[in-house]
């Protein structure tokens, strides 16, 4: 996982293991496991840096955030018109 490497000067080895566990649990809970682990790691890190220290809670919030972002993206794609389908009316 790119954000949690062993050479990190910011996080202790225990924190790195904790963050990896959070990402692993979030990944296991997602229906589509095609996610980029870096995206999950960023979301986990956001919750960790806000003060949360419960693996289960961070994993659940990460999954909820992922589902909302995915749903919003799907709704946006469904409601947008491709450029080729746009009709342009010119005035004579």
PyMOL commands that set and color helices and strands:
alter all, ss='L'
color gray80, all
select helices_A, chain A and resi 13-29+37-49+55-79+83-85
alter helices_A, ss='H'
color red, helices_A
deselect
rebuild
show_as cartoon
